[in-house]
Amino acid sequence: MAELFQISLLSYMNVTFPILELPEEIQALVVERVAGNSFTDLYGLRASCKTMKALAERSRVNHFYDLLSVPMRLNMLPELLKTCYAERNPSTLYMKGVQFFFTFNLQEEGLAFLKLAADERYECAVYTYAMTRKIFWGDEEYFACFTTESVDRIGKLVRSLKWAWGMSHNDKFLAKRDEFI
């Protein structure tokens, strides 16, 4: 029975879906969702054909791009960061908010960027914004946004990013660091 399942699954995976036969608007939606999925998937899609590459280079695709999925060994091009910021990409707003709040001690500006990203339901931003408001000001407003599943995912993510906890953060953060983890 297991062999039969594997054979049918393999034959299903070998069937190609004619995405180029879909209307261009639907193709664009597919590219946007792939861009939100991962860096590797987006660049694989871009390499698949000229049409997909053209759609991936369109405006608004960068809004869905998750810059935190870019492998750390790759240097992000400054143009990509600028484009993502101009399109109000949630991961870019999140990174800018964290940098402003925790590194440069620009709390008002940093919190504003974190809120913009959290309002887009960018999960890391929702967590960071909620925890920052709770720890620094005792505000629990954003905790209502959490589901049990998101708490599990965020917990795993935070524990897996141990490298980020030793970076150059301001003294206020370092004093409350353990509350974030």
N, C-alpha and C positions, 0 to 999 in steps of 0.2 A: 504494500500500500504506500509506503514512504517513497519507493522508487517511482511509482506511478505519479505521485504528487510532484516529485522533482522534475520529471519529464514534462508534465503539463505546465509547470511553472516556467521551465526553460523555454518551451515553445511559445509561451505567452510573452516572455521577455524579448524574444527575437522578432516579434511583430513590430513594425515601425508605424508610428502614428503620423499621418500626413498633416503635420502642423501648418505647412505652407499653403494648404488648401483652405485653411480657416480665414475669415476676414481679418484685415490688418489690425483692426481694433482689438480683436481677441488675441492675435499674436502679440501685440504690445502688452496686453495684460499678463500673458504668460511670461514674457521677458521681465516685467516688473516683479512678478512673484518669484521668479528664479533669482533675480537680483537680491531680493530680500532673504532668500534661503542661504546662499553662501557665495563667497568669492570664487571658489573653485567651480561651482555650478554655472555662475554667470560667464566666466571666461571659457568654460567648455561650450556653452551655448553660443557665445560669440564666435568661436572657432568652427562651429558646425556648418555655417554657410554665410554667404554675403548678406542675405536678407536678415538673418538673425543678428549679424554684426551691426548692420545699419539700425535695426530696432534697438539694440543695446546701447548704441551711442546717442540715441535720442534724448531730448530733455525729459526730465521727470523720472527716468530710470534710476538716477543717482539718489533720488529721494528714498527709494526702497532698499538701497545698498546698505548692508550692515558692515561698517568699517571694522568692527571688533572681530569679524570673521576672517579678516585678512591675516594670513600667516605672519607672525612677528618677524620672520627672517627676511620678509620683503619690505623694502622701504616704500612707504606710501608717497606717491607723487604729490607735491604741493598743489598742482593743478586739480588733482582729484579731490583733495581736501577742500579747496576753495569752491569747487563746483558743488560738492555735497553740502557745504555750509550755505551756499547761495540758494540751494533748493530746500533748505531747512530739513536736511536729513536728520532723523532722530538720533542716530548713533554719533554723528558729528556734534550735534547740540549737547548730547550727554558728555562726550569727551571734553568739550570746551567748558561745560559747567563744572565738571570734576576738577579740571585744571584751575579754573578761576577760583573756585571755593576752597579747595584743599591745598593747592600749591601756592597760589598768589595771594591767598587770604582776602580775596574780593568776594565777600559773602553775598552781597546783594546781587551782583552780576552773575555769579556762579549759580545761585539758587534760581535766578530767572531762567538761565539756560537749562538747568535740570528740570524745572517745571514745564518748559516748552516740550522737552523730550518725553517727560512723564505724561503730559496731556496727549501725546501721540501714542500712548500705551507701549512705549519702548520699555520692556520689562526691567532691564538693569536700571533705567532711569527712575521707574516707579519705585523700585526698592530703595535706591540711593536717596531719592527725594524724600520718601516717607521716613526713612531712618534718620536722615539729616534733620528734618523738621522735628521729629520726636526727641532725638538726643540733644540737640542744641536749644530747642524752644519748647519742648514738651507737647507739641502739636501732633495729634494722631489722625488728622483728617484723611490722609491718603491710605491708611490701613484698610479702609473699606474696599479698596481696589484689588486687594489680594484674594486669590482663590487658593484652595488647598494645593492644587496642582502647581500654581505659580510659586507658592512658598517653597515647595519641594525643589522645583527647578532652580529658583534663585539661591536656595541654600547650597545646592550642589555647585552652582557656578561660583558663589562667593568663596566656598572652601577650596575650590580648584584654582583660584587666582591668588594663591599665597604670595606669588612674586610681586603683586601690586601693593601689598600691605607694607612693604619696607621702603617704598619710594619716598621722595622728598615731599612730605605733607607738612602742613603747618602744625604748630604746637597744640592748638585746640583739638585738632583731629587726633594727633598722637595720644593725647590724654584720654580720649574716648574711643580709641581704635577697637578695643575688644567688644564694645557694644555693637559694632557693625557686623562682627563675624558671628 
